[in-house]
Amino acid sequence: MAQKIGWIGLGRMGEAMVKRLTKAGYGVDVWNRTRSKADPLAEYGATVVDNILDLAACETVITMVSTTKDLKQVLFGPGGLVTTATKPKVVVDSSSISQEGSAEVRKELEALGVAYLCAPVSGNAKVAKAGKLLMVSSGPRALYDKVEPYFQAMSRKCMWIGEGELARVWKIAHNTMFGVVIQNLCEITVLAEKAGIPRHLFLESINDSVLGSMYTRYKTPVLTNLNFEAVTFTPELLLKDMDLGMAAAKANGVSMPSAAATRESVARMIGRGYGDIDFSALIIEVAKDAGLELKSENKTISDGLEAN
């Protein structure tokens, strides 16, 4: 059994990633604000702890939370991970947060003698469960080399792209494209259907063309059958990331008209009451704008995410 890993944050992604670690033979101590979300992981070999400070003795702690504020709270807030004499040697954060927030966290951790690595991911919980995540890291190269085996256990590919917060820039760019692609995929799918092409056939053709990707394939069952309750990513989370992308574009003097239009489309969707539902429900609004009422095609379609 390898050195135990600490884990903070068990949302849709965190749970699936912890299971991959335990499957690979790693001991994992887990903490979540709502313990009931952590308890099921005991069946997979993880140890559920009651207090976040119970993780402080772990050499490496991985965090997967929602915002910069949440990350700072679990690390530096009252009773936080690094607030006592016993501290982990390494904190790896896989949350989707801003470059600026990440830099602030790095400065505080390093001042306490704790090494820090950014390691955001590409993929949702089902992608994580199938072992098909991409993990992109930045920070000290020697630190990346040390924890890379953990990333290999959780992903199909992991890579180091440089020092500092470069992985945050990558994640912001990635999720901005995420929004633009779903916007365009919804638009062209509605165009094809209104012209007379069955939705599932059009999406199948895209998936098998040079334009197809893991992303278009795993969204195909949802877009075909309109089962948006199977949430992978909410409109609110997408808007947060689109705003980060637009802020980064402004800071770097980059014009992104497609992203700007998509950001407004997502904001309008939220204004119309779309909450805890999959963001691909955007296709409903695109269809309404085209005077088209979509119906489920009730097709059994693979999303291409069979677990390995």
VOBA-1610 file (N, C-alpha, C; in pm, whole numbers, padded with zeros to 5 digits, always signed):
BEGIN
Met+00085-00119+00000Met+00000+00000+00000Met+00089+00124+00000Ala+00063+00215-00092Ala+00142+00337-00102Ala+00106+00434+00011Gln+00187+00538+00025Gln+00160+00645+00121Gln+00016+00693+00107Lys-00051+00713+00221Lys-00191+00756+00215Lys-00204+00896+00157Ile-00310+00915+00081Ile-00342+01043+00020Ile-00462+01101+00095Gly-00461+01231+00119Gly-00578+01298+00174Gly-00661+01356+00062Trp-00794+01360+00081Trp-00881+01415-00023Trp-00988+01502+00040Ile-01004+01623-00013Ile-01106+01717+00034Ile-01198+01753-00082Gly-01328+01731-00066Gly-01426+01770-00167Gly-01478+01652-00247Leu-01603+01616-00222Leu-01660+01498-00288Leu-01788+01532-00361Gly-01774+01622-00458Gly-01885+01648-00547Gly-01890+01539-00653Arg-01950+01572-00766Arg-01965+01471-00873Arg-01830+01418-00920Met-01730+01508-00928Met-01598+01466-00976Met-01517+01395-00869Gly-01515+01452-00749Gly-01428+01401-00644Gly-01453+01254-00612Glu-01579+01216-00602Glu-01611+01077-00569Glu-01555+00980-00672Ala-01574+01012-00801Ala-01526+00924-00907Ala-01374+00915-00908Met-01306+01026-00880Met-01160+01027-00881Met-01103+00948-00763Val-01166+00960-00647Val-01121+00882-00531Val-01135+00733-00559Lys-01243+00692-00622Lys-01262+00550-00655Lys-01151+00500-00746Arg-01106+00583-00838Arg-00996+00541-00927Arg-00868+00522-00846Leu-00845+00607-00747Leu-00725+00594-00664Leu-00729+00467-00581Thr-00844+00440-00519Thr-00854+00318-00437Thr-00844+00193-00524Lys-00900+00199-00644Lys-00891+00086-00736Lys-00746+00057-00773Ala-00664+00163-00777Ala-00522+00147-00811Ala-00439+00103-00691Gly-00504+00090-00574Gly-00433+00039-00458Gly-00385+00144-00360Tyr-00420+00270-00383Tyr-00379+00376-00291Tyr-00474+00386-00172Gly-00417+00411-00055Gly-00499+00441+00061Gly-00539+00587+00057Val-00667+00616+00075Val-00715+00753+00067Val-00801+00785+00189Asp-00765+00893+00260Asp-00847+00946+00368Asp-00928+01062+00310Val-01059+01060+00327Val-01144+01160+00264Val-01223+01240+00366Trp-01243+01367+00334Trp-01326+01455+00416Trp-01415+01536+00323Asn-01539+01551+00363Asn-01632+01635+00290Asn-01720+01710+00390Arg-01755+01832+00354Arg-01837+01913+00446Arg-01964+01839+00486Thr-02028+01772+00389Thr-02144+01688+00416Thr-02097+01544+00420Arg-02086+01489+00539Arg-02026+01356+00554Arg-02102+01248+00478Ser-02233+01262+00467Ser-02313+01158+00400Ser-02267+01135+00256Lys-02206+01237+00194Lys-02154+01219+00058Lys-02025+01138+00057Ala-01956+01137+00171Ala-01829+01065+00179Ala-01846+00920+00223Asp-01946+00893+00305Asp-01963+00760+00364Asp-01962+00645+00263Pro-02028+00658+00146Pro-02028+00545+00052Pro-01889+00503+00004Leu-01790+00593+00014Leu-01657+00560-00034Leu-01586+00460+00056Ala-01637+00441+00177Ala-01577+00340+00266Ala-01586+00201+00204Glu-01691+00179+00125Glu-01707+00049+00059Glu-01598+00023-00044Tyr-01533+00130-00088Tyr-01429+00116-00192Tyr-01288+00123-00132Gly-01281+00122+00001Gly-01150+00119+00066Gly-01101+00250+00119Ala-01175+00360+00099Ala-01135+00489+00153Ala-01170+00497+00302Thr-01097+00580+00374Thr-01125+00605+00515Thr-01189+00742+00527Val-01310+00745+00580Val-01383+00872+00595Val-01350+00931+00731Val-01302+01057+00731Val-01265+01122+00857Val-01368+01229+00893Asp-01379+01257+01023Asp-01478+01354+01071Asp-01426+01497+01068Asn-01295+01512+01081Asn-01236+01646+01093Asn-01133+01666+00984Ile-01138+01781+00921Ile-01043+01808+00813Ile-00899+01799+00861Leu-00875+01829+00990Leu-00739+01824+01044Leu-00687+01681+01053Asp-00777+01584+01042Asp-00733+01445+01039Asp-00653+01413+00914Leu-00659+01503+00816Leu-00584+01483+00691Leu-00446+01549+00695Ala-00421+01629+00798Ala-00298+01708+00801Ala-00172+01622+00803Ala-00183+01499+00853Ala-00066+01411+00860Ala-00038+01340+00728Cys-00130+01349+00632Cys-00106+01290+00500Cys+00003+01368+00429Glu+00091+01298+00359Glu+00198+01367+00288Glu+00142+01457+00178Thr+00043+01405+00103Thr-00018+01478-00007Thr-00169+01485+00014Val-00225+01603+00000Val-00370+01622+00007Val-00418+01683-00124Ile-00519+01623-00185Ile-00578+01672-00309Ile-00712+01738-00278Thr-00734+01855-00333Thr-00859+01928-00310Thr-00936+01941-00440Met-01068+01928-00430Met-01157+01943-00545Met-01284+02011-00494Val-01283+02146-00495Val-01396+02224-00442Val-01448+02317-00552Ser-01546+02401-00517Ser-01617+02478-00621Ser-01552+02610-00658Thr-01503+02685-00557Thr-01457+02821-00582Thr-01327+02850-00508Thr-01265+02964-00542Thr-01145+03008-00469Thr-01178+03028-00322Lys-01293+03086-00293Lys-01335+03108-00155Lys-01343+02977-00079Asp-01401+02874-00142Asp-01411+02743-00078Asp-01273+02684-00051Leu-01182+02699-00147Leu-01047+02645-00131Leu-00976+02713-00015Lys-00985+02845-00010Lys-00920+02918+00100Lys-00981+02879+00235Gln-01111+02855+00235Gln-01178+02818+00361Gln-01127+02684+00414Val-01118+02583+00326Val-01076+02451+00374Val-00928+02447+00408Leu-00850+02538+00350Leu-00707+02541+00379Leu-00673+02631+00497Phe-00724+02756+00493Phe-00678+02858+00588Phe-00784+02905+00687Gly-00910+02867+00666Gly-01016+02910+00756Gly-01004+02844+00892Pro-01092+02881+00985Pro-01089+02820+01119Pro-01093+02668+01111Gly-00994+02605+01172Gly-00986+02459+01167Gly-00944+02405+01033Gly-00887+02491+00947Gly-00847+02451+00813Gly-00727+02358+00811Leu-00702+02299+00697Leu-00600+02194+00682Leu-00462+02236+00730Val-00421+02360+00706Val-00283+02401+00736Val-00277+02501+00852Thr-00373+02492+00943Thr-00380+02589+01052Thr-00317+02540+01182Thr-00259+02422+01182Thr-00193+02371+01302Thr-00047+02335+01271Ala+00025+02290+01373Ala+00167+02258+01354Ala+00187+02144+01255Thr+00097+02048+01254Thr+00107+01936+01159Thr+00045+01975+01027Lys+00123+01966+00921Lys+00075+02007+00790Lys+00117+01904+00685Pro+00037+01889+00579Pro+00083+01803+00469Pro+00204+01866+00401Lys+00282+01785+00333Lys+00396+01839+00259Lys+00353+01901+00127Val+00244+01847+00071Val+00201+01887-00063Val+00050+01905-00066Val+00004+02014-00128Val-00137+02031-00161Val-00149+02036-00313Val-00234+01951-00368Val-00264+01951-00511Val-00409+01995-00526Asp-00432+02100-00603Asp-00570+02146-00620Asp-00619+02121-00762Ser-00733+02053-00772Ser-00794+02022-00902Ser-00924+02098-00925Ser-00948+02201-00845Ser-01069+02283-00862Ser-01056+02372-00985Ser-01170+02428-01029Ser-01170+02526-01138Ser-01177+02665-01076Ile-01060+02726-01054Ile-01056+02859-00994Ile-00972+02952-01079Ser-00972+03079-01044Ser-00902+03179-01125Ser-00751+03170-01106Gln-00681+03225-01203Gln-00536+03232-01197Gln-00491+03315-01077Glu-00561+03426-01054Glu-00524+03516-00944Glu-00547+03449-00808Gly-00662+03383-00794Gly-00691+03315-00669Gly-00592+03204-00640Ser-00554+03132-00744Ser-00458+03024-00728Ser-00322+03077-00684Ala-00282+03192-00740Ala-00154+03252-00703Ala-00153+03293-00556Glu-00267+03342-00508Glu-00278+03380-00367Glu-00264+03257-00277Val-00328+03148-00317Val-00319+03024-00240Val-00176+02973-00240Arg-00111+02978-00354Arg+00029+02932-00364Arg+00118+03012-00268Lys+00102+03143-00268Lys+00186+03229-00184Lys+00168+03195-00036Glu+00044+03175+00006Glu+00017+03145+00147Glu+00070+03007+00185Leu+00050+02908+00098Leu+00097+02773+00129Leu+00249+02767+00135Glu+00314+02826+00037Glu+00460+02820+00033Glu+00521+02893+00152Ala+00454+02999+00200Ala+00502+03069+00319Ala+00496+02981+00443Leu+00409+02882+00439Leu+00395+02787+00550Leu+00480+02662+00530Gly+00555+02658+00420Gly+00640+02543+00391Gly+00568+02427+00325Val+00450+02455+00265Val+00372+02351+00198Val+00383+02371+00047Ala+00426+02269-00025Ala+00437+02278-00171Ala+00299+02272-00235Tyr+00286+02331-00353Tyr+00153+02347-00415Tyr+00162+02320-00564Leu+00066+02241-00612Leu+00059+02210-00755Leu-00085+02229-00802Cys-00103+02296-00916Cys-00235+02306-00979Cys-00253+02184-01068Ala-00370+02123-01064Ala-00394+02006-01149Ala-00540+01997-01191Pro-00591+02096-01266Pro-00729+02088-01315Pro-00745+01976-01417Val-00871+01940-01443Val-00897+01824-01528Val-00992+01859-01642Ser-00989+01776-01744Ser-01086+01781-01853Ser-01173+01657-01845Gly-01304+01679-01829Gly-01397+01567-01821Gly-01494+01584-01707Asn-01605+01511-01713Asn-01704+01517-01607Asn-01694+01391-01521Ala-01792+01373-01430Ala-01786+01260-01338Ala-01789+01125-01411Lys-01867+01117-01519Lys-01873+00990-01591Lys-01742+00963-01664Val-01679+01069-01714Val-01547+01054-01777Val-01446+01007-01672Ala-01455+01066-01552Ala-01365+01026-01444Ala-01386+00880-01407Lys-01512+00838-01397Lys-01543+00699-01362Lys-01486+00602-01465Ala-01487+00644-01592Ala-01435+00558-01699Ala-01283+00563-01709Gly-01218+00646-01627Gly-01073+00657-01632Gly-01022+00732-01753Lys-01104+00826-01806Lys-01068+00894-01930Lys-01045+01044-01912Leu-01017+01086-01789Leu-00985+01226-01766Leu-00852+01262-01829Leu-00835+01391-01859Leu-00705+01450-01888Leu-00673+01539-01769Met-00554+01525-01711Met-00512+01610-01599Met-00392+01693-01644Val-00405+01824-01629Val-00301+01918-01673Val-00249+01994-01551Ser-00118+01993-01531Ser-00061+02050-01409Ser+00039+02160-01436Ser+00052+02248-01336Ser+00159+02348-01337Ser+00207+02369-01195Gly+00333+02411-01185Gly+00401+02426-01057Gly+00540+02367-01071Pro+00611+02345-00963Pro+00746+02288-00972Pro+00747+02153-01043Arg+00835+02138-01141Arg+00840+02014-01217Arg+00874+01894-01128Ala+00965+01912-01035Ala+01003+01801-00947Ala+00884+01755-00865Leu+00798+01848-00826Leu+00678+01813-00750Leu+00580+01735-00837Tyr+00564+01779-00961Tyr+00478+01705-01054Tyr+00527+01562-01070Asp+00657+01545-01089Asp+00712+01411-01108Asp+00683+01321-00987Lys+00681+01381-00870Lys+00658+01305-00747Lys+00515+01253-00737Val+00419+01336-00777Val+00278+01297-00761Val+00215+01243-00890Glu+00292+01239-00998Glu+00239+01192-01126Glu+00174+01054-01118Pro+00228+00959-01039Pro+00160+00828-01032Pro+00015+00837-00986Tyr-00016+00933-00898Tyr-00155+00951-00856Tyr-00240+00995-00975Phe-00186+01087-01054Phe-00260+01136-01171Phe-00281+01024-01273Gln-00180+00941-01290Gln-00192+00831-01384Gln-00303+00735-01343Ala-00323+00720-01213Ala-00428+00631-01164Ala-00567+00687-01191Met-00578+00819-01204Met-00709+00884-01220Met-00741+00924-01362Ser-00648+00911-01456Ser-00668+00970-01588Ser-00618+00881-01700Arg-00658+00915-01822Arg-00603+00846-01940Arg-00472+00912-01982Lys-00456+01039-01945Lys-00333+01112-01975Lys-00315+01224-01874Cys-00190+01245-01832Cys-00159+01360-01748Cys-00036+01428-01806Met-00028+01558-01784Met+00084+01633-01842Met+00116+01758-01759Trp+00242+01798-01766Trp+00290+01919-01699Trp+00313+02024-01806Ile+00260+02145-01786Ile+00273+02247-01891Ile+00356+02368-01851Gly+00410+02369-01729Gly+00495+02481-01691Gly+00482+02517-01544Glu+00542+02629-01510Glu+00547+02674-01371Glu+00422+02755-01334Gly+00415+02790-01207Gly+00312+02882-01159Gly+00170+02836-01187Glu+00089+02930-01237Glu-00055+02906-01252Glu-00097+02877-01396Leu-00002+02833-01480Leu-00034+02811-01621Leu-00147+02709-01640Ala-00158+02613-01551Ala-00266+02515-01564Ala-00402+02581-01544Arg-00406+02689-01466Arg-00533+02764-01450Arg-00572+02831-01581Val-00472+02887-01650Val-00499+02948-01780Val-00551+02843-01876Trp-00488+02725-01873Trp-00533+02615-01959Trp-00678+02580-01929Lys-00713+02566-01801Lys-00848+02526-01764Lys-00951+02632-01804Ile-00915+02759-01787Ile-01005+02867-01827Ile-01028+02863-01977Ala-00921+02845-02054Ala-00934+02836-02199Ala-01015+02713-02238His-00989+02603-02173His-01060+02477-02200His-01210+02493-02178Asn-01248+02548-02063Asn-01390+02557-02032Asn-01461+02666-02112Thr-01386+02765-02158Thr-01443+02864-02249Thr-01478+02796-02381Met-01388+02712-02430Met-01416+02635-02551Met-01532+02539-02528Phe-01537+02481-02410Phe-01646+02393-02368Phe-01781+02460-02397Gly-01794+02586-02355Gly-01918+02660-02376Gly-01945+02688-02523Val-01842+02732-02593Val-01859+02766-02735Val-01897+02643-02816Val-01837+02529-02785Val-01867+02406-02860Val-02011+02362-02837Ile-02059+02365-02712Ile-02197+02321-02689Ile-02295+02417-02754Gln-02264+02546-02754Gln-02350+02644-02821Gln-02360+02612-02970Asn-02246+02591-03032Asn-02246+02564-03176Asn-02308+02429-03208Leu-02281+02328-03123Leu-02338+02195-03146Leu-02490+02200-03139Cys-02542+02276-03044Cys-02688+02291-03034Cys-02743+02364-03156Glu-02675+02467-03201Glu-02722+02545-03316Glu-02729+02459-03442Ile-02621+02387-03472Ile-02620+02311-03597Ile-02714+02191-03590Thr-02733+02136-03469Thr-02826+02023-03454Thr-02969+02068-03477Val-03003+02185-03425Val-03137+02242-03448Val-03155+02274-03596Leu-03053+02329-03660Leu-03060+02358-03803Leu-03089+02231-03882Ala-03014+02124-03852Ala-03032+01998-03925Ala-03171+01941-03903Glu-03219+01945-03778Glu-03350+01887-03749Glu-03461+01968-03815Lys-03450+02098-03812Lys-03556+02179-03872Lys-03561+02158-04023Ala-03445+02127-04081Ala-03440+02100-04225Ala-03487+01960-04260Gly-03502+01873-04156Gly-03557+01740-04182Gly-03470+01622-04147Ile-03351+01645-04093Ile-03262+01534-04057Ile-03290+01491-03913Pro-03320+01364-03887Pro-03341+01319-03749Pro-03220+01353-03662Arg-03250+01398-03542Arg-03144+01449-03453Arg-03035+01345-03427His-03074+01222-03397His-02974+01121-03364His-02886+01087-03483Leu-02943+01092-03604Leu-02862+01063-03723Leu-02762+01175-03751Phe-02807+01298-03731Phe-02715+01410-03753Phe-02599+01404-03654Leu-02629+01380-03528Leu-02524+01374-03427Leu-02430+01257-03452Glu-02484+01145-03495Glu-02400+01030-03529Glu-02303+01066-03641Ser-02353+01139-03740Ser-02268+01177-03852Ser-02156+01272-03809Ile-02187+01363-03718Ile-02085+01454-03666Ile-01978+01376-03589Asn-02024+01282-03505Asn-01931+01203-03425Asn-01833+01123-03511Asp-01879+01078-03626Asp-01794+00996-03714Asp-01725+01077-03823Ser-01736+01208-03813Ser-01667+01295-03909Ser-01539+01349-03847Val-01466+01431-03922Val-01344+01491-03868Val-01374+01588-03755Leu-01500+01627-03739Leu-01539+01721-03634Leu-01575+01653-03503Gly-01591+01523-03506Gly-01633+01451-03387Gly-01526+01446-03280Ser-01569+01429-03155Ser-01476+01422-03043Ser-01539+01341-02931Met-01462+01311-02828Met-01518+01246-02709Met-01634+01330-02655Tyr-01619+01460-02661Tyr-01720+01552-02609Tyr-01851+01543-02687Thr-01845+01553-02821Thr-01969+01546-02899Thr-02035+01410-02884Arg-01953+01305-02868Arg-02010+01170-02856Arg-02081+01151-02722Tyr-02019+01199-02612Tyr-02085+01172-02485Tyr-02202+01266-02459Lys-02215+01374-02538Lys-02335+01458-02526Lys-02447+01410-02618Thr-02418+01319-02709Thr-02519+01276-02806Thr-02642+01211-02742Pro-02629+01117-02646Pro-02751+01061-02586Pro-02837+01166-02518Val-02775+01262-02452Val-02849+01367-02383Val-02924+01456-02482Leu-02856+01497-02587Leu-02918+01584-02686Leu-03026+01509-02766Thr-03009+01381-02782Thr-03108+01301-02855Thr-03234+01277-02773Asn-03215+01240-02647Asn-03327+01198-02563Asn-03372+01304-02463Leu-03301+01417-02461Leu-03338+01533-02379Leu-03349+01498-02230Asn-03261+01411-02183Asn-03262+01371-02042Asn-03163+01457-01963Phe-03200+01583-01945Phe-03111+01682-01885Phe-03100+01668-01733Glu-03181+01580-01674Glu-03172+01560-01530Glu-03046+01484-01492Ala-02985+01415-01587Ala-02858+01347-01563Ala-02747+01452-01570Val-02731+01527-01462Val-02648+01647-01462Val-02499+01613-01465Thr-02428+01673-01560Thr-02282+01666-01560Thr-02220+01802-01528Phe-02289+01910-01566Phe-02235+02044-01548Phe-02354+02140-01559Thr-02371+02227-01461Thr-02488+02314-01460Thr-02462+02444-01536Pro-02569+02512-01580Pro-02552+02642-01646Pro-02479+02743-01558Glu-02507+02741-01425Glu-02441+02835-01335Glu-02290+02813-01332Leu-02247+02687-01330Leu-02103+02659-01331Leu-02040+02698-01464Leu-02112+02675-01574Leu-02060+02714-01704Leu-02046+02865-01714Leu-02145+02939-01662Leu-02137+03085-01666Leu-02018+03134-01585Lys-01994+03073-01468Lys-01877+03111-01388Lys-01749+03097-01469Asp-01735+02985-01539Asp-01614+02961-01616Asp-01605+03050-01740Met-01720+03078-01803Met-01719+03170-01917Met-01675+03310-01872Asp-01720+03351-01754Asp-01679+03482-01701Asp-01529+03485-01673Leu-01475+03375-01621Leu-01330+03367-01601Leu-01257+03377-01734Gly-01313+03313-01836Gly-01251+03319-01968Gly-01253+03458-02027Met-01365+03528-02011Met-01374+03664-02063Met-01280+03759-01987Ala-01266+03737-01856Ala-01175+03819-01777Ala-01030+03796-01819Ala-00996+03670-01845Ala-00860+03638-01890Ala-00833+03698-02027Ala-00933+03697-02114Ala-00917+03756-02247Ala-00892+03906-02236Lys-00967+03972-02149Lys-00949+04116-02129Lys-00809+04145-02075Ala-00766+04067-01977Ala-00635+04088-01916Ala-00520+04069-02014Asn-00542+03979-02112Asn-00435+03949-02208Asn-00455+04016-02343Gly-00556+04100-02355Gly-00579+04173-02479Gly-00618+04086-02595Val-00701+03985-02568Val-00744+03891-02672Val-00893+03910-02698Ser-00929+03927-02824Ser-01070+03939-02862Ser-01131+03801-02879Met-01247+03776-02814Met-01311+03645-02824Met-01461+03665-02849Pro-01498+03706-02970Pro-01639+03733-02999Pro-01730+03612-02986Ser-01684+03493-03025Ser-01766+03373-03013Ser-01793+03340-02867Ala-01690+03354-02784Ala-01706+03328-02642Ala-01798+03431-02578Ala-01788+03557-02620Ala-01873+03662-02564Ala-02019+03635-02595Ala-02048+03592-02717Ala-02187+03562-02755Ala-02238+03442-02677Thr-02154+03342-02659Thr-02194+03223-02584Thr-02221+03258-02439Arg-02139+03343-02382Arg-02158+03384-02242Arg-02296+03445-02224Glu-02338+03530-02317Glu-02470+03593-02307Glu-02581+03490-02325Ser-02561+03392-02410Ser-02660+03287-02431Ser-02680+03206-02305Val-02572+03174-02236Val-02580+03097-02113Val-02646+03180-02003Ala-02611+03309-01995Ala-02672+03397-01894Ala-02823+03408-01916Arg-02864+03417-02042Arg-03007+03424-02072Arg-03078+03295-02030Met-03012+03184-02053Met-03067+03054-02015Met-03092+03049-01864Ile-02996+03097-01786Ile-03011+03099-01641Ile-03126+03192-01601Gly-03135+03306-01669Gly-03243+03400-01642Gly-03380+03343-01669Arg-03387+03244-01754Arg-03514+03179-01787Arg-03545+03062-01694Gly-03464+03046-01589Gly-03499+02950-01485Gly-03430+02816-01489Tyr-03329+02799-01574Tyr-03257+02672-01578Tyr-03158+02669-01463Gly-03179+02576-01370Gly-03095+02570-01252Gly-03014+02442-01246Asp-03054+02350-01157Asp-02979+02226-01139Asp-03018+02125-01246Ile-02972+02152-01365Ile-03004+02073-01483Ile-02880+02074-01571Asp-02864+01977-01657Asp-02745+01975-01741Asp-02744+02094-01837Phe-02627+02154-01852Phe-02616+02275-01934Phe-02652+02252-02080Ser-02650+02126-02126Ser-02685+02100-02266Ser-02833+02121-02294Ala-02912+02151-02189Ala-03051+02192-02209Ala-03056+02321-02290Leu-02942+02380-02314Leu-02932+02497-02403Leu-02999+02470-02537Ile-02999+02345-02581Ile-03059+02312-02710Ile-03208+02345-02712Ile-03274+02337-02597Ile-03417+02371-02590Ile-03438+02517-02624Glu-03353+02605-02569Glu-03366+02748-02594Glu-03331+02782-02739Val-03228+02716-02792Val-03191+02739-02933Val-03306+02698-03024Ala-03369+02585-02992Ala-03482+02538-03073Ala-03601+02633-03064Lys-03629+02685-02945Lys-03739+02780-02928Lys-03717+02904-03015Asp-03592+02951-03017Asp-03560+03068-03100Asp-03585+03041-03247Ala-03578+02913-03284Ala-03599+02874-03425Ala-03743+02832-03450Gly-03829+02845-03350Gly-03969+02804-03366Gly-03987+02655-03374Leu-03898+02580-03307Leu-03902+02434-03312Leu-03921+02377-03172Glu-04016+02289-03155Glu-04038+02221-03027Glu-03975+02083-03034Leu-03874+02061-02952Leu-03803+01934-02956Leu-03875+01828-02873Lys-03863+01703-02918Lys-03917+01589-02845Lys-03808+01482-02836Ser-03812+01404-02728Ser-03717+01295-02713Ser-03734+01196-02828Glu-03622+01147-02881Glu-03628+01045-02985Glu-03623+00904-02927Asn-03603+00895-02795Asn-03606+00765-02726Asn-03518+00660-02794Lys-03395+00697-02816Lys-03297+00605-02879Lys-03195+00557-02777Thr-03156+00431-02789Thr-03049+00378-02706Thr-02917+00403-02779Ile-02837+00494-02723Ile-02715+00537-02790Ile-02599+00534-02691Ser-02487+00479-02729Ser-02368+00478-02642Ser-02308+00618-02635Asp-02260+00651-02515Asp-02190+00779-02501Asp-02039+00762-02517Gly-01995+00641-02544Gly-01853+00616-02565Gly-01769+00616-02439Leu-01834+00615-02322Leu-01761+00625-02196Leu-01764+00496-02116Glu-01755+00385-02185Glu-01749+00259-02113Glu-01623+00256-02026Ala-01639+00216-01901Ala-01527+00216-01807Ala-01420+00116-01849Asn-01294+00153-01820Asn-01184+00059-01848Asn-01118+00018-01718
//
